Amino acid sequence: MAEGLLGFLKCLKSSYLAGELFNSSRLLIVCGNESADLDSVVSAITYAYFSYIKNPGVQIVPVINILKADLELRRDIVWVLKKRNIPHNLLYFHEDLHDMRKRFRGPIEAVLVDHNDSQSLAKKVVDSVVGIIDHHEDLGLHKDISERHGGPRIIRPAGSCSSLVFNFWNESLKNGSEQKFGGSDALSLCLGALLIDTTNMAYKVEDPDKEAHAAYKELLPNVDFEVYSSQLRQAKDDIAGLSLRDILRKDYKEFVFSKTKGTVKCGFASVVKPFNWINAQFPDQQFLEACSKFVDERNLDLLLILTSWTDSKAQFKRQIALYVKEKRSMEVSSKVIENITALLKLQSIEVLEAPCENCAFFAQLNTNASRKQVVPYVQEACRAI
């Protein structure tokens, strides 16, 4: 049995995926969601590792649901992996999942973390879902996985999905010591995801987060949580030098919603800076051209940009913008705005110097509503169109 998280990842690369896999009747992966933020990445890696500790004979491959090149956009993830001495070539991305599908002819089974239905490439290559741990809205799918496959189906509110993953395995491993978890590396990853997602336990904290946080305090007595949180936040908020296209796709999710007749393809880009910062870097025409190209690239009907940040007075703020390129989509945008304004407490703001009918900007006074809540609101608004 390999020692530690790094040893586990090396073992996957050097032995299991290099040859042992072909003696297996199935390939088991654990996959995070398509935004591939720190929470999704950590949840996938640590689920696979804690499962290995529990049962070394059944190896699970953690898959990050993006292209490998896109990891560099996520500077908080890059920073925390470097801190734990985990090289990127020991991780698995879209390209690797493509390769696994070509090489392995048996069924590919997936545990989903941080989402509860397959997304992106995984939707095309996964034969069956055998487990779910998630903190998003329950889509009501895969309800029989516990009976059919013996995997977990845990979908409940939590600030960080990593808390649900840790608590599940902490219980399964009988509340072990740091050594039981194979050292501090995996625990530090889980802690990092929790601190980022809850702004150091100040925001969106639920009971599973409190349970996990208490365990980390005991298991990681030498870690300064305040310093660690600050370092991670600085890395996450560092988007200097990125193109607007990269900023939009850094934390991005895509959905196709039904309306009365037809569908609406919506993209949701989360950004860690306010629109005045974005406009200063990318003035009116640059901003609109980048949005236009982004919509074309993904064939979107509606692009929503969701900003969130803490201002100089330590006040947490949110904004939202809706961009459409085609005139046929303008009615959709107007109806969506009409239906979500009260829920999100939207107030119109001016960002661009010249008015533009393709784009509308709002301050979002309901700061409790993150993308996790905005997406179903928009989905319901589309159904009413």
Legacy VTK file of the C-alpha trace (Angstrom):
# vtk DataFile Version 3.0
C-alpha trace
ASCII
DATASET POLYDATA
POINTS 385 float
0.000 0.000 0.000
1.375 3.404 -0.986
2.059 5.858 1.832
0.485 9.303 1.886
-1.491 11.217 -0.709
1.519 11.714 -2.968
2.327 8.005 -2.783
-1.241 7.143 -3.737
-1.169 9.426 -6.795
2.199 7.999 -7.874
0.845 4.478 -7.468
-2.131 5.273 -9.690
0.119 6.645 -12.402
2.934 4.095 -12.285
1.113 0.815 -11.712
-2.673 0.895 -11.850
-3.139 3.041 -14.959
0.076 1.719 -16.493
-1.115 -1.874 -16.623
-3.135 -3.212 -13.712
-6.267 -1.497 -15.011
-6.506 -3.938 -17.900
-6.952 -6.800 -15.444
-9.978 -5.013 -13.984
-13.571 -5.575 -15.017
-14.415 -1.884 -14.564
-12.809 1.534 -14.238
-13.979 3.575 -11.269
-13.488 7.359 -11.268
-14.519 10.197 -8.985
-15.309 13.399 -10.820
-15.820 16.993 -9.675
-18.017 19.503 -11.478
-17.167 21.454 -14.626
-16.263 24.682 -12.813
-13.307 22.783 -11.304
-12.919 25.175 -8.395
-10.876 24.277 -5.326
-13.834 22.552 -3.672
-14.477 20.270 -6.663
-10.820 19.416 -7.171
-10.191 18.721 -3.491
-13.397 16.704 -3.136
-12.394 14.449 -6.042
-8.793 13.924 -4.940
-9.570 13.308 -1.275
-12.556 11.036 -1.961
-10.301 8.816 -4.078
-7.527 8.856 -1.480
-9.692 8.208 1.583
-11.375 5.355 -0.307
-7.922 3.904 -0.991
-7.083 4.054 2.721
-10.317 2.202 3.495
-9.925 -0.381 0.729
-6.539 -0.408 -1.090
-7.758 -3.171 -3.374
-10.298 -0.902 -5.087
-8.587 2.092 -6.638
-10.548 5.140 -7.766
-9.119 7.643 -10.246
-9.818 11.312 -9.370
-10.720 13.314 -12.483
-10.629 17.119 -12.725
-13.407 18.123 -15.111
-11.417 20.536 -17.331
-8.558 20.485 -19.812
-5.139 20.285 -18.183
-4.062 23.693 -19.548
-7.001 25.361 -17.791
-5.721 24.456 -14.331
-3.237 27.354 -14.495
-6.167 29.802 -14.463
-7.076 28.586 -10.970
-4.245 30.102 -9.000
-5.564 29.043 -5.591
-5.503 25.403 -6.706
-2.038 25.783 -8.212
-0.818 27.363 -4.962
-2.242 24.723 -2.632
-1.012 21.814 -4.781
2.472 23.314 -4.843
2.363 23.718 -1.059
1.631 19.978 -0.738
4.281 19.094 -3.389
1.730 17.539 -5.733
2.838 17.901 -9.387
0.200 18.440 -12.054
1.373 15.399 -14.008
-0.018 13.159 -11.259
-3.527 14.530 -11.796
-6.151 13.532 -14.377
-8.049 15.821 -16.743
-10.329 15.678 -19.811
-7.470 14.476 -22.006
-6.754 11.613 -19.606
-10.419 10.630 -19.419
-10.523 10.511 -23.230
-7.442 8.281 -23.173
-8.903 6.000 -20.500
-12.063 5.575 -22.560
-10.021 4.585 -25.617
-7.762 2.170 -23.718
-10.295 0.556 -21.398
-13.166 -1.320 -23.013
-15.045 -2.185 -19.847
-17.621 0.030 -18.133
-16.563 3.342 -16.596
-18.370 4.005 -13.327
-18.319 7.361 -11.568
-18.750 8.821 -8.130
-19.888 12.438 -8.528
-18.710 15.049 -6.049
-19.866 18.678 -5.988
-22.639 17.902 -8.490
-25.350 15.263 -8.758
-25.608 14.573 -12.473
-22.744 13.995 -14.911
-21.433 17.114 -16.661
-19.227 17.967 -19.607
-17.072 15.153 -21.031
-17.963 12.768 -18.205
-21.581 12.801 -19.376
-20.430 11.216 -22.644
-18.016 8.584 -21.342
-19.426 7.466 -17.979
-21.575 4.342 -18.179
-23.125 4.573 -14.719
-23.137 6.762 -11.614
-22.381 4.714 -8.495
-22.133 7.404 -5.819
-22.886 11.070 -5.120
-21.733 13.551 -2.495
-22.977 17.052 -3.237
-24.239 20.304 -1.726
-26.223 21.647 -4.692
-29.946 21.370 -5.407
-31.010 17.728 -5.591
-32.035 17.010 -9.186
-33.791 13.827 -8.081
-31.607 11.550 -10.214
-29.740 8.307 -9.461
-31.918 7.622 -6.430
-31.191 3.887 -6.406
-27.390 4.030 -6.320
-27.129 2.942 -2.682
-29.222 -0.170 -3.325
-27.733 -0.992 -6.734
-24.094 -0.063 -6.208
-23.580 0.421 -2.475
-22.252 3.930 -2.983
-23.253 6.986 -0.988
-26.007 9.355 -2.079
-25.430 12.368 0.145
-26.998 15.615 -1.064
-27.443 18.218 1.637
-26.645 21.870 2.376
-23.026 22.667 3.186
-20.781 25.636 2.584
-18.192 23.294 1.099
-18.725 19.911 -0.532
-15.342 18.901 0.869
-16.925 18.955 4.345
-19.425 16.305 3.264
-16.645 14.220 1.694
-14.455 14.454 4.790
-17.293 13.719 7.221
-18.355 10.668 5.194
-14.884 9.182 5.260
-14.155 10.291 8.819
-17.152 8.246 9.920
-16.206 5.357 7.644
-12.639 5.341 8.946
-13.972 5.525 12.521
-12.836 9.035 13.385
-9.161 8.346 12.940
-6.056 10.336 13.793
-3.982 12.347 11.330
-1.974 9.183 10.715
-5.179 7.312 9.912
-5.732 9.831 7.120
-2.253 9.158 5.759
-0.682 12.343 7.124
-1.655 15.975 6.811
-1.656 16.516 3.027
-5.223 15.427 2.266
-6.518 17.049 5.446
-4.851 20.339 4.500
-6.518 20.224 1.081
-9.921 19.700 2.701
-9.301 22.518 5.151
-8.304 24.860 2.317
-11.518 24.181 0.392
-13.600 24.784 3.518
-11.851 28.060 4.356
-12.251 29.406 0.820
-15.892 28.375 0.450
-16.965 29.778 3.826
-14.614 32.791 3.911
-12.871 31.324 6.956
-16.123 30.104 8.545
-17.826 33.505 8.271
-20.246 32.852 5.395
-22.560 30.034 4.220
-21.570 27.856 7.192
-23.749 24.781 7.758
-23.599 21.982 10.333
-21.376 19.699 8.176
-18.845 22.546 7.901
-18.805 23.008 11.677
-18.291 19.284 12.154
-15.415 19.169 9.675
-13.844 22.374 11.016
-13.808 20.980 14.566
-12.094 17.830 13.310
-9.462 19.829 11.399
-8.716 21.863 14.531
-7.938 18.627 16.324
-6.135 16.892 13.469
-4.083 19.904 12.285
-3.024 21.650 15.521
0.021 23.296 13.933
-1.850 25.019 11.096
-2.698 28.703 11.491
-6.176 28.770 9.954
-6.236 32.577 9.641
-2.946 32.721 7.742
-3.845 29.745 5.548
-7.205 31.290 4.659
-5.611 34.639 3.834
-2.974 33.041 1.593
-5.578 31.027 -0.289
-7.859 34.031 -0.737
-4.990 36.097 -2.122
-4.189 33.371 -4.655
-7.845 32.894 -5.647
-8.428 36.619 -6.152
-5.304 37.049 -8.277
-6.601 37.381 -11.834
-4.136 40.060 -12.910
-2.763 39.491 -16.398
-5.575 37.178 -17.514
-7.561 37.950 -20.649
-11.284 38.537 -20.173
-11.938 35.218 -21.927
-9.766 33.481 -19.333
-11.466 35.353 -16.489
-14.887 34.245 -17.754
-13.917 30.593 -18.174
-11.906 30.384 -14.942
-15.007 29.474 -12.908
-17.715 28.668 -15.434
-20.775 26.436 -15.647
-23.189 25.827 -18.496
-26.801 24.640 -18.567
-29.561 24.068 -21.107
-32.949 25.049 -19.675
-36.392 24.290 -21.067
-38.867 27.020 -21.917
-42.455 26.804 -23.186
-41.180 26.204 -26.702
-37.574 25.125 -27.136
-34.564 25.568 -24.879
-32.229 28.271 -23.585
-28.490 27.647 -23.341
-27.100 29.688 -20.446
-23.512 30.206 -19.312
-22.714 31.325 -15.755
-19.269 32.866 -15.169
-18.261 33.668 -11.586
-15.689 36.465 -11.201
-13.888 37.602 -8.037
-13.722 41.314 -8.943
-16.452 43.994 -9.343
-17.516 45.337 -12.725
-15.698 48.648 -12.226
-12.437 46.669 -11.931
-13.313 44.628 -15.025
-14.245 47.767 -16.967
-10.979 49.445 -15.984
-9.029 46.497 -17.422
-11.318 45.952 -20.408
-13.120 49.194 -21.404
-16.507 49.174 -23.129
-15.653 47.847 -26.573
-13.120 45.293 -25.322
-15.650 43.996 -22.809
-18.453 43.694 -25.366
-16.218 42.069 -27.986
-14.950 39.521 -25.463
-18.515 38.700 -24.384
-19.598 38.372 -28.010
-16.763 35.963 -28.819
-17.412 33.988 -25.629
-21.091 33.581 -26.539
-20.161 32.505 -30.085
-17.507 30.081 -28.845
-20.031 28.285 -26.640
-23.132 28.891 -28.762
-24.929 30.535 -25.827
-28.298 32.236 -25.810
-27.558 34.024 -22.547
-24.337 34.777 -20.659
-24.574 35.686 -16.986
-21.554 37.144 -15.197
-21.727 36.885 -11.415
-19.238 38.989 -9.461
-18.487 38.700 -5.744
-15.873 40.427 -3.592
-15.271 42.078 -0.225
-14.968 45.859 -0.403
-12.621 48.205 1.487
-15.132 48.393 4.365
-15.112 44.591 4.734
-18.607 44.369 3.216
-19.344 41.351 1.023
-20.865 42.418 -2.304
-22.386 40.796 -5.379
-23.304 41.992 -8.864
-24.752 40.323 -11.929
-24.708 41.095 -15.650
-26.721 39.507 -18.447
-25.357 39.593 -22.000
-27.093 38.481 -25.191
-25.820 38.801 -28.736
-28.833 37.945 -30.867
-32.005 40.032 -30.884
-34.074 36.867 -30.544
-32.467 36.332 -27.133
-33.204 39.831 -25.841
-36.765 38.914 -24.945
-35.441 35.915 -23.017
-33.017 38.147 -21.129
-35.761 40.649 -20.303
-38.060 37.922 -19.008
-35.299 36.370 -16.911
-34.478 39.757 -15.376
-38.161 40.336 -14.659
-38.472 36.982 -12.881
-35.282 37.073 -10.793
-35.227 40.755 -9.777
-37.248 40.324 -6.577
-35.506 37.081 -5.585
-32.017 38.562 -5.935
-33.013 42.115 -4.975
-31.483 43.529 -8.142
-30.823 47.234 -8.633
-29.788 48.522 -12.046
-26.304 50.072 -12.223
-24.312 51.774 -14.962
-20.982 50.253 -15.888
-20.331 51.028 -19.551
-19.829 54.617 -20.678
-22.285 54.201 -23.544
-25.614 52.377 -23.102
-25.772 48.953 -24.767
-28.960 47.025 -25.456
-27.069 43.721 -25.402
-26.003 43.984 -21.779
-27.651 44.829 -18.438
-25.815 45.309 -15.129
-27.200 45.040 -11.599
-26.135 45.244 -7.989
-27.335 42.081 -6.254
-28.458 43.081 -2.761
-29.359 39.509 -1.839
-25.741 38.575 -1.191
-26.712 35.185 0.252
-27.571 33.950 -3.238
-24.477 32.496 -4.878
-24.442 30.769 -8.257
-25.810 27.700 -6.482
-29.072 29.622 -5.926
-29.005 31.819 -9.046
-28.935 28.858 -11.446
-32.271 27.348 -10.310
-33.829 30.832 -10.221
-32.862 31.347 -13.864
-34.048 27.844 -14.716
-37.491 28.599 -13.274
-37.555 31.945 -15.089
-36.840 30.201 -18.401
-39.641 27.695 -17.832
-42.072 30.597 -17.576
-41.073 32.054 -20.956
LINES 1 386
385 0 1 2 3 4 5 6 7 8 9 10 11 12 13 14 15 16 17 18 19 20 21 22 23 24 25 26 27 28 29 30 31 32 33 34 35 36 37 38 39 40 41 42 43 44 45 46 47 48 49 50 51 52 53 54 55 56 57 58 59 60 61 62 63 64 65 66 67 68 69 70 71 72 73 74 75 76 77 78 79 80 81 82 83 84 85 86 87 88 89 90 91 92 93 94 95 96 97 98 99 100 101 102 103 104 105 106 107 108 109 110 111 112 113 114 115 116 117 118 119 120 121 122 123 124 125 126 127 128 129 130 131 132 133 134 135 136 137 138 139 140 141 142 143 144 145 146 147 148 149 150 151 152 153 154 155 156 157 158 159 160 161 162 163 164 165 166 167 168 169 170 171 172 173 174 175 176 177 178 179 180 181 182 183 184 185 186 187 188 189 190 191 192 193 194 195 196 197 198 199 200 201 202 203 204 205 206 207 208 209 210 211 212 213 214 215 216 217 218 219 220 221 222 223 224 225 226 227 228 229 230 231 232 233 234 235 236 237 238 239 240 241 242 243 244 245 246 247 248 249 250 251 252 253 254 255 256 257 258 259 260 261 262 263 264 265 266 267 268 269 270 271 272 273 274 275 276 277 278 279 280 281 282 283 284 285 286 287 288 289 290 291 292 293 294 295 296 297 298 299 300 301 302 303 304 305 306 307 308 309 310 311 312 313 314 315 316 317 318 319 320 321 322 323 324 325 326 327 328 329 330 331 332 333 334 335 336 337 338 339 340 341 342 343 344 345 346 347 348 349 350 351 352 353 354 355 356 357 358 359 360 361 362 363 364 365 366 367 368 369 370 371 372 373 374 375 376 377 378 379 380 381 382 383 384
